[in-house]
Amino acid sequence: MSSDLSHYLPYEAGRARDRETAGAILGLEPRLVPEEACGAAPINGLLATARARGLAAELVDLRSSGDTAGDRDRVVGYGAFAFHAPGNAMGDEADRGAVLVAIAREAIGREAAGIEFCLPIPGDGPAWLRKPGASFVTLRLAGELRGCIGSIEAR
């Protein structure tokens, strides 16, 4: 799951609020309000469901626009979290992010060139890549948002 978190706070205040919000998400506490996350209502639903199903939450990344775009006067926070059965954490396996980014770049490049993209997943590839999962992709060109798409449904 990824979401915008705090909006338009000074860098340090935003980071502090985002750390608190991340703590609630990691604790599976469905108590978020819109000032803490844009998608507070659906995130609260996800947290309640994850808690009911005995899932664990893992922080993938926590940043703000001050970390990426440079302006730290009014930042927007971003958080990415993974939900999984206890004991199935992302852990120290191969850099999943780099693998997924490479796959996404290949798919986008092929689509832009009008070439069909079909991802072969060899039987000897990493087991995590063969499991259903959800993802969210944000595209930027020269720092400008070009589009985003994703799903919370594992496929």
LOTIKOL-289297 format. One line per 4 residues: number of its first residue (from 1); for each residue z, x, y of N, C-alpha, C, O. Coordinates in nm, 2 decimals. Atoms other than C-alpha are relative to their C-alpha. Layout:
# LOTIKOL-289297
NUM	Z,X,Y,Z,X,Y,Z,X,Y,Z,X,Y ~ ...
END
This chain:
# LOTIKOL-289297
1	0.00,0.08,-0.11,0.00,0.00,0.00,0.00,0.09,0.12,0.07,0.19,0.13 ~ -0.01,-0.07,-0.13,-0.07,0.13,0.35,0.00,-0.11,0.11,-0.05,-0.22,0.10 ~ -0.01,0.09,-0.11,0.00,-0.03,0.68,0.03,0.07,0.13,0.09,0.18,0.13 ~ -0.05,-0.05,-0.13,0.04,0.03,1.05,0.15,-0.03,0.00,0.19,-0.13,-0.06
5	-0.15,0.03,-0.01,0.41,0.05,1.13,0.03,-0.02,0.15,-0.02,-0.12,0.20 ~ -0.04,0.02,-0.14,0.55,0.09,1.48,-0.12,0.01,0.09,-0.22,0.07,0.06 ~ 0.12,0.00,-0.10,0.32,0.04,1.79,0.05,0.04,0.13,0.15,-0.02,0.19 ~ -0.01,-0.03,-0.15,0.31,0.21,2.13,0.14,0.05,0.04,0.18,0.02,0.16
9	-0.13,-0.07,-0.03,0.65,0.39,2.12,-0.03,0.14,0.03,-0.13,0.20,-0.01 ~ 0.01,-0.14,-0.01,0.70,0.74,2.24,0.01,0.07,-0.14,0.08,0.01,-0.23 ~ 0.01,-0.07,0.13,0.64,0.99,1.95,0.14,0.00,-0.08,0.14,-0.05,-0.19 ~ -0.13,-0.02,0.08,1.01,1.06,1.85,0.06,-0.14,-0.03,0.11,-0.16,-0.14
13	-0.06,0.14,0.02,1.12,0.69,1.89,-0.08,-0.07,-0.11,-0.03,-0.14,-0.20 ~ 0.08,0.06,0.10,0.82,0.58,1.68,0.03,0.06,-0.14,0.04,-0.01,-0.24 ~ -0.03,-0.07,0.13,0.89,0.84,1.41,0.14,-0.05,-0.06,0.15,-0.07,-0.18 ~ -0.13,0.04,0.04,1.26,0.73,1.40,-0.01,-0.14,-0.06,0.04,-0.17,-0.17
17	0.02,0.14,0.05,1.16,0.36,1.36,-0.08,0.00,-0.13,-0.04,-0.07,-0.22 ~ 0.08,-0.01,0.12,0.90,0.45,1.10,0.08,0.05,-0.12,0.06,0.01,-0.23 ~ -0.08,-0.05,0.11,1.15,0.65,0.89,0.09,-0.11,-0.05,0.12,-0.13,-0.17 ~ -0.08,0.12,0.04,1.38,0.34,0.90,-0.08,-0.10,-0.09,-0.03,-0.15,-0.19
21	0.08,0.09,0.07,1.10,0.12,0.79,-0.04,0.05,-0.14,-0.03,-0.02,-0.24 ~ 0.03,-0.06,0.13,1.00,0.36,0.51,0.12,-0.01,-0.09,0.10,-0.03,-0.21 ~ -0.12,0.02,0.09,1.36,0.35,0.39,0.01,-0.13,-0.05,0.05,-0.15,-0.17 ~ -0.01,0.13,0.05,1.35,-0.02,0.37,-0.11,-0.03,-0.11,-0.08,-0.09,-0.21
25	0.10,0.02,0.10,1.02,-0.01,0.18,0.04,0.07,-0.13,0.02,0.02,-0.24 ~ -0.04,-0.08,0.12,1.14,0.26,-0.06,0.12,-0.07,-0.07,0.13,-0.05,-0.19 ~ -0.11,0.08,0.06,1.46,0.05,-0.11,-0.03,-0.13,-0.05,0.05,-0.21,-0.10 ~ 0.05,0.13,0.04,1.25,-0.25,-0.19,0.08,-0.11,0.07,0.12,-0.21,0.01
29	-0.08,0.09,-0.08,1.43,-0.44,0.09,-0.10,-0.09,0.08,-0.15,-0.04,0.19 ~ 0.09,0.08,-0.07,1.21,-0.73,0.20,0.06,-0.07,0.13,0.08,-0.19,0.14 ~ -0.06,0.05,-0.12,1.35,-0.76,0.55,-0.08,0.05,0.13,-0.02,0.04,0.24 ~ 0.08,-0.06,-0.11,1.07,-0.61,0.77,-0.03,-0.11,0.10,-0.06,-0.23,0.07
33	0.05,0.09,-0.11,0.98,-0.77,1.11,-0.12,0.06,0.06,-0.15,0.18,0.04 ~ 0.12,-0.05,-0.05,0.65,-0.74,1.29,0.01,0.13,0.09,-0.09,0.21,0.09 ~ -0.02,-0.12,-0.08,0.79,-0.47,1.52,0.01,0.13,-0.08,-0.01,0.24,-0.03 ~ -0.01,-0.11,0.09,0.84,-0.25,1.22,-0.13,0.03,-0.08,-0.16,0.14,-0.12
37	0.12,-0.02,0.08,0.51,-0.31,1.04,-0.09,-0.12,0.04,-0.05,-0.24,0.04 ~ 0.09,0.11,-0.03,0.20,-0.52,1.13,0.00,-0.10,-0.11,0.00,-0.22,-0.08 ~ 0.00,0.09,0.11,0.19,-0.67,0.79,0.13,-0.03,-0.06,0.15,-0.03,-0.18 ~ -0.14,0.02,0.05,0.56,-0.74,0.77,0.01,-0.11,-0.10,0.07,-0.09,-0.21
41	-0.01,0.12,0.09,0.52,-1.08,0.60,-0.06,0.04,-0.14,0.01,0.02,-0.24 ~ 0.05,-0.03,0.13,0.29,-0.96,0.32,0.07,0.12,-0.07,0.08,0.12,-0.19 ~ -0.08,-0.11,0.05,0.48,-0.64,0.28,0.13,-0.05,-0.06,0.17,0.00,-0.17 ~ -0.12,0.05,0.05,0.80,-0.83,0.24,-0.03,-0.07,-0.14,0.05,-0.06,-0.23
45	0.03,0.07,0.12,0.63,-1.04,-0.03,-0.03,0.10,-0.11,0.02,0.08,-0.23 ~ 0.02,-0.11,0.10,0.51,-0.72,-0.21,0.13,0.06,-0.04,0.15,0.09,-0.16 ~ -0.13,-0.07,0.04,0.86,-0.57,-0.19,0.08,-0.09,-0.09,0.15,-0.05,-0.18 ~ -0.08,0.09,0.08,1.02,-0.89,-0.33,-0.06,0.00,-0.15,0.01,-0.01,-0.24
49	0.07,0.00,0.13,0.76,-0.89,-0.61,0.03,0.13,-0.08,0.05,0.13,-0.20 ~ -0.02,-0.13,0.06,0.80,-0.52,-0.68,0.14,0.01,-0.05,0.17,0.06,-0.16 ~ -0.14,0.00,0.04,1.18,-0.56,-0.70,0.01,-0.09,-0.12,0.08,-0.05,-0.22 ~ -0.01,0.09,0.11,1.14,-0.86,-0.93,-0.06,0.05,-0.13,-0.01,0.02,-0.24
53	0.07,-0.06,0.11,0.91,-0.67,-1.16,0.06,0.14,-0.04,0.01,0.20,-0.14 ~ -0.06,-0.13,0.04,1.13,-0.36,-1.17,-0.08,0.12,0.04,-0.06,0.23,-0.03 ~ 0.09,-0.12,-0.04,0.88,-0.13,-0.99,0.08,0.09,0.09,0.18,0.05,0.15 ~ -0.06,-0.10,-0.09,0.97,0.18,-0.80,-0.10,0.02,0.11,-0.22,0.01,0.09
57	0.08,-0.04,-0.11,0.83,0.27,-0.46,0.00,0.15,0.03,0.11,0.21,0.01 ~ 0.01,-0.15,-0.03,0.71,0.62,-0.37,-0.07,0.02,0.13,-0.18,-0.04,0.15 ~ 0.07,-0.03,-0.12,0.62,0.75,-0.03,-0.11,0.10,-0.02,-0.09,0.20,-0.08 ~ 0.12,-0.08,0.01,0.27,0.89,-0.02,-0.01,0.08,0.13,-0.04,0.21,0.12
61	0.02,-0.07,-0.13,0.25,0.98,0.35,0.06,-0.09,0.11,0.06,-0.21,0.10 ~ -0.06,0.06,-0.12,0.42,0.89,0.68,-0.04,0.08,0.12,0.00,0.19,0.14 ~ 0.05,-0.07,-0.12,0.25,0.98,1.01,-0.02,-0.09,0.11,0.01,-0.21,0.10 ~ 0.03,0.08,-0.12,0.16,0.86,1.35,-0.12,0.05,0.07,-0.17,0.16,0.04
65	0.11,-0.05,-0.07,-0.13,0.88,1.58,0.03,0.12,0.08,-0.07,0.20,0.11 ~ -0.04,-0.12,-0.07,0.06,1.15,1.76,-0.02,0.12,-0.09,-0.03,0.24,-0.04 ~ 0.03,-0.11,0.10,0.01,1.36,1.44,-0.14,0.03,-0.01,-0.18,0.14,-0.05 ~ 0.14,-0.01,0.03,-0.36,1.30,1.42,-0.09,0.00,0.13,-0.19,0.07,0.13
69	0.09,0.01,-0.12,-0.50,1.21,1.77,0.05,0.08,0.12,-0.02,0.09,0.21 ~ -0.05,-0.08,-0.10,-0.27,1.42,1.98,0.08,-0.06,0.11,0.18,0.00,0.15 ~ -0.08,0.07,-0.10,-0.14,1.17,2.24,0.13,-0.04,-0.06,0.13,-0.12,-0.15 ~ -0.13,0.03,0.05,0.23,1.14,2.19,0.08,-0.09,0.09,0.20,-0.11,0.07
73	-0.06,0.09,-0.09,0.31,0.90,2.48,0.02,-0.14,-0.06,0.13,-0.20,-0.05 ~ 0.00,0.13,0.06,0.23,0.58,2.29,-0.07,0.01,-0.13,-0.19,0.01,-0.14 ~ 0.05,-0.03,0.13,0.19,0.63,1.92,0.00,-0.13,-0.09,0.07,-0.22,-0.06 ~ 0.00,0.10,0.11,0.11,0.40,1.62,0.03,0.07,-0.12,-0.03,0.17,-0.16
77	-0.04,-0.06,0.12,0.28,0.48,1.30,-0.08,-0.06,-0.12,-0.13,-0.17,-0.11 ~ 0.07,0.04,0.12,0.12,0.46,0.96,0.08,0.05,-0.12,0.13,0.16,-0.12 ~ -0.07,-0.04,0.13,0.27,0.46,0.61,-0.08,-0.04,-0.12,-0.15,-0.14,-0.12 ~ 0.07,0.03,0.13,0.13,0.48,0.26,0.10,0.02,-0.11,0.18,0.11,-0.11
81	-0.10,0.01,0.10,0.33,0.39,-0.04,-0.07,-0.03,-0.13,-0.17,-0.11,-0.14 ~ 0.04,0.04,0.14,0.27,0.37,-0.42,0.11,-0.07,-0.07,0.23,-0.04,-0.05 ~ -0.09,0.08,0.08,0.43,0.12,-0.65,-0.03,0.02,-0.14,-0.15,0.01,-0.18 ~ 0.03,-0.03,0.14,0.47,0.20,-1.02,0.12,-0.03,-0.08,0.23,-0.05,-0.03
85	-0.12,0.01,0.09,0.69,0.15,-1.32,0.08,0.12,0.01,0.03,0.23,0.03 ~ -0.09,-0.12,0.00,0.99,0.38,-1.32,-0.05,0.10,-0.10,-0.08,0.07,-0.21 ~ 0.04,-0.11,0.08,0.90,0.72,-1.46,-0.15,0.03,0.00,-0.19,0.12,-0.06 ~ 0.14,-0.02,-0.02,0.53,0.69,-1.37,-0.04,0.04,0.14,-0.14,0.01,0.18
89	0.03,-0.04,-0.14,0.55,0.85,-1.03,-0.12,0.09,0.00,-0.16,0.15,-0.10 ~ 0.11,-0.08,-0.02,0.26,1.04,-0.89,0.03,0.15,-0.04,-0.05,0.22,-0.09 ~ -0.05,-0.13,0.04,0.46,1.35,-0.93,-0.08,0.12,0.04,-0.15,0.12,0.14 ~ 0.07,-0.12,-0.03,0.31,1.70,-0.94,-0.14,0.01,-0.07,-0.19,0.12,-0.08
93	0.13,-0.01,0.06,-0.01,1.61,-1.12,-0.10,0.05,0.10,-0.07,0.07,0.22 ~ 0.11,-0.04,-0.09,-0.35,1.72,-0.97,0.00,-0.08,0.13,0.05,-0.20,0.13 ~ 0.00,0.07,-0.13,-0.39,1.63,-0.61,-0.09,-0.12,0.00,-0.21,-0.12,0.01 ~ 0.08,0.12,0.02,-0.49,1.27,-0.65,-0.07,-0.04,0.13,-0.18,-0.09,0.12
97	0.07,0.04,-0.12,-0.57,1.22,-0.29,-0.13,0.07,0.02,-0.23,0.01,0.06 ~ 0.12,-0.08,-0.01,-0.83,1.50,-0.29,-0.10,-0.05,-0.10,-0.22,-0.06,-0.06 ~ 0.10,0.06,0.10,-0.99,1.35,-0.61,-0.05,-0.13,0.05,-0.17,-0.15,0.05 ~ 0.04,0.13,-0.05,-1.00,1.00,-0.46,-0.09,0.02,0.12,-0.19,-0.06,0.14
101	0.08,-0.02,-0.12,-1.14,1.13,-0.13,-0.14,0.05,-0.04,-0.24,0.00,0.01 ~ 0.13,-0.05,0.04,-1.42,1.32,-0.31,-0.08,-0.12,-0.06,-0.20,-0.12,-0.04 ~ 0.07,0.12,0.06,-1.51,1.00,-0.51,-0.05,-0.09,0.11,-0.16,-0.14,0.10 ~ 0.04,0.09,-0.11,-1.51,0.79,-0.19,-0.11,0.06,0.08,-0.21,-0.02,0.11
105	0.11,-0.06,-0.07,-1.73,1.04,-0.01,-0.13,-0.01,-0.07,-0.23,-0.04,-0.02 ~ 0.13,0.01,0.08,-1.98,1.05,-0.29,-0.05,-0.14,0.00,-0.17,-0.16,0.01 ~ 0.05,0.14,0.01,-1.99,0.67,-0.32,-0.06,-0.04,0.14,-0.16,-0.11,0.14 ~ 0.06,0.03,-0.13,-2.04,0.63,0.06,-0.13,0.07,0.03,-0.22,0.00,0.08
109	0.12,-0.08,-0.02,-2.30,0.90,0.07,-0.12,-0.06,-0.08,-0.23,-0.07,-0.03 ~ 0.11,0.06,0.08,-2.50,0.74,-0.21,-0.04,-0.13,0.05,-0.16,-0.17,0.06 ~ 0.03,0.13,-0.05,-2.47,0.40,-0.07,-0.08,0.01,0.13,-0.18,-0.06,0.15 ~ 0.07,-0.02,-0.12,-2.59,0.52,0.27,-0.15,0.05,-0.03,-0.24,0.02,0.05
113	0.13,-0.05,0.03,-2.89,0.69,0.10,-0.07,-0.10,-0.09,-0.19,-0.08,-0.13 ~ 0.07,0.10,0.08,-2.97,0.37,-0.10,0.00,0.04,-0.15,-0.08,-0.01,-0.22 ~ -0.01,-0.04,0.14,-2.87,0.54,-0.43,0.12,-0.07,-0.07,0.23,-0.07,-0.01 ~ -0.11,0.07,0.07,-2.67,0.33,-0.68,0.11,0.10,-0.04,0.08,0.21,-0.09
117	-0.12,-0.08,0.04,-2.32,0.48,-0.74,0.07,-0.07,-0.11,0.12,-0.18,-0.10 ~ -0.07,0.05,0.12,-2.16,0.43,-1.08,0.10,0.12,-0.04,0.05,0.23,-0.07 ~ -0.10,-0.11,0.03,-1.84,0.63,-1.14,0.02,0.01,-0.15,0.08,-0.07,-0.21 ~ -0.04,-0.02,0.14,-1.83,0.77,-1.49,0.14,0.07,-0.01,0.17,0.16,0.06
121	-0.13,-0.06,0.02,-1.48,0.84,-1.60,0.01,0.05,-0.14,0.02,-0.03,-0.24 ~ 0.00,-0.06,0.13,-1.49,1.08,-1.89,0.14,-0.02,-0.07,0.24,-0.02,-0.01 ~ -0.12,0.02,0.08,-1.24,1.03,-2.17,0.10,0.11,0.01,0.22,0.09,-0.01 ~ -0.10,-0.11,-0.02,-1.09,1.37,-2.10,0.04,0.02,0.14,0.10,0.12,0.17
125	-0.04,-0.01,-0.14,-1.04,1.31,-1.73,0.15,-0.04,0.01,0.21,-0.07,-0.09 ~ -0.15,0.03,-0.01,-0.69,1.25,-1.59,0.03,-0.14,-0.03,-0.05,-0.23,0.01 ~ -0.04,0.13,0.05,-0.52,0.95,-1.74,0.02,-0.09,0.12,-0.02,-0.21,0.11 ~ -0.02,0.08,-0.11,-0.42,0.82,-1.40,-0.12,-0.06,0.06,-0.12,-0.17,0.12
129	0.13,0.05,-0.06,-0.78,0.78,-1.29,-0.06,-0.11,-0.09,-0.14,-0.19,-0.04 ~ 0.05,0.11,0.09,-0.85,0.55,-1.59,0.08,-0.13,0.01,0.04,-0.23,-0.05 ~ -0.09,0.12,-0.01,-0.57,0.31,-1.50,-0.04,-0.08,0.12,-0.09,-0.03,0.21 ~ 0.03,0.08,-0.11,-0.62,0.01,-1.28,0.09,0.04,0.12,0.20,0.08,0.11
133	-0.07,-0.04,-0.12,-0.52,0.08,-0.92,-0.06,-0.07,0.12,-0.17,-0.11,0.12 ~ 0.05,0.05,-0.12,-0.55,-0.05,-0.57,-0.02,0.11,0.10,0.04,0.22,0.09 ~ 0.03,-0.10,-0.10,-0.68,0.14,-0.27,-0.04,-0.06,0.13,-0.07,-0.18,0.15 ~ 0.04,0.04,-0.13,-0.75,0.12,0.10,-0.07,0.12,0.06,-0.02,0.24,0.05
137	0.08,-0.11,-0.06,-1.02,0.33,0.28,-0.02,-0.03,0.15,-0.06,-0.14,0.18 ~ 0.03,0.01,-0.14,-1.05,0.39,0.65,-0.11,0.10,0.04,-0.10,0.22,0.00 ~ 0.11,-0.09,-0.04,-1.37,0.54,0.79,0.00,0.02,0.15,0.01,-0.07,0.23 ~ 0.00,-0.04,-0.14,-1.39,0.73,1.12,-0.12,0.09,0.02,-0.16,0.17,-0.07
141	0.11,-0.09,-0.03,-1.68,0.90,1.29,0.04,0.05,0.14,0.05,-0.02,0.24 ~ -0.04,-0.07,-0.13,-1.59,1.15,1.57,0.13,-0.06,0.05,0.15,-0.08,0.17 ~ -0.13,0.05,-0.04,-1.24,1.01,1.57,0.01,-0.15,0.02,0.11,-0.21,0.05 ~ 0.01,0.14,-0.02,-1.36,0.65,1.62,0.00,-0.08,-0.13,-0.07,-0.05,-0.22
145	0.00,0.09,0.12,-1.28,0.37,1.37,-0.13,-0.06,-0.02,-0.19,-0.12,0.07 ~ 0.13,0.06,0.04,-1.60,0.27,1.19,0.02,-0.12,-0.09,-0.07,-0.21,-0.10 ~ -0.03,0.11,0.09,-1.44,0.04,0.94,0.11,0.03,-0.10,0.14,0.14,-0.12 ~ -0.10,-0.02,0.11,-1.18,-0.01,0.67,-0.01,-0.12,-0.10,-0.05,-0.23,-0.06
149	0.01,0.10,0.10,-1.16,-0.20,0.35,0.10,0.04,-0.11,0.13,0.16,-0.13 ~ -0.09,-0.04,0.10,-0.91,-0.22,0.07,0.04,-0.13,-0.08,0.00,-0.24,-0.05 ~ -0.05,0.10,0.09,-0.73,-0.43,-0.19,0.14,0.03,-0.05,0.17,0.14,-0.08 ~ -0.13,-0.02,0.06,-0.38,-0.48,-0.30,0.00,-0.04,-0.15,0.10,-0.02,-0.22
153	0.02,0.03,0.14,-0.51,-0.60,-0.64,-0.05,0.12,-0.08,-0.15,0.18,-0.04 ~ 0.04,-0.11,0.08,-0.53,-0.33,-0.90,-0.12,-0.03,-0.08,-0.13,-0.14,-0.14 ~ 0.12,0.02,0.07,-0.87,-0.29,-1.05,-0.03,0.13,-0.08,-0.13,0.13,-0.15
END
